[in-house]
Amino acid sequence: MNDELVPGFAEAYAAQQVRYPMTEPGWQPVHTVYVPADRFSGSTVREWGGRASALAEAHLGGFAPDVRDR
């Protein structure tokens, strides 16, 4: 992400690094999904996981071999 996509990003990022110095993590979860209670069932994890895997395959070339089966 850069200033071309989000004006002011670089400045805000630099300020954050000064205020909260840390090493960049090597890996982060892609996203946390919040499922509405009325849509949750015994198959929710399998269904949503399948959709997430399909999207990762379509847009990111899939998962690395060491995380594919998790």
ABEGO torsion letter per residue (X at the ends): XBAAABBGAAAAAAAAAAABBBBBBABBBABBBBBBAAABBAAAAAAAAAAAAAAAAAAAGEBBAAAAAX
